């Protein structure tokens, strides 16, 4: 669905230009957030732009397909994380070392050092 939506966007120059602008502004906003800057005004501007983007059917389909893919990827990570927690009993102890593995050395490396 994402490929098909992107193909439709690329078939329409105005939609393509809008998507490029949308991505640039999204990236700039993310950088400001990461830098700890006050983004209230930038966030409001981006929300207005998002509303305009969602009016365009090609862009709306693309953005919705992208959001759907993002949700699926997030769910896959959650399932993997839960499986990892079940296998290991916990993700990490308080020092950040995974249970059974200290200082990056595995049991095999420890046995080799002992010989």
Beta strands, then each sheet from edge to edge (+ up, - down):
end
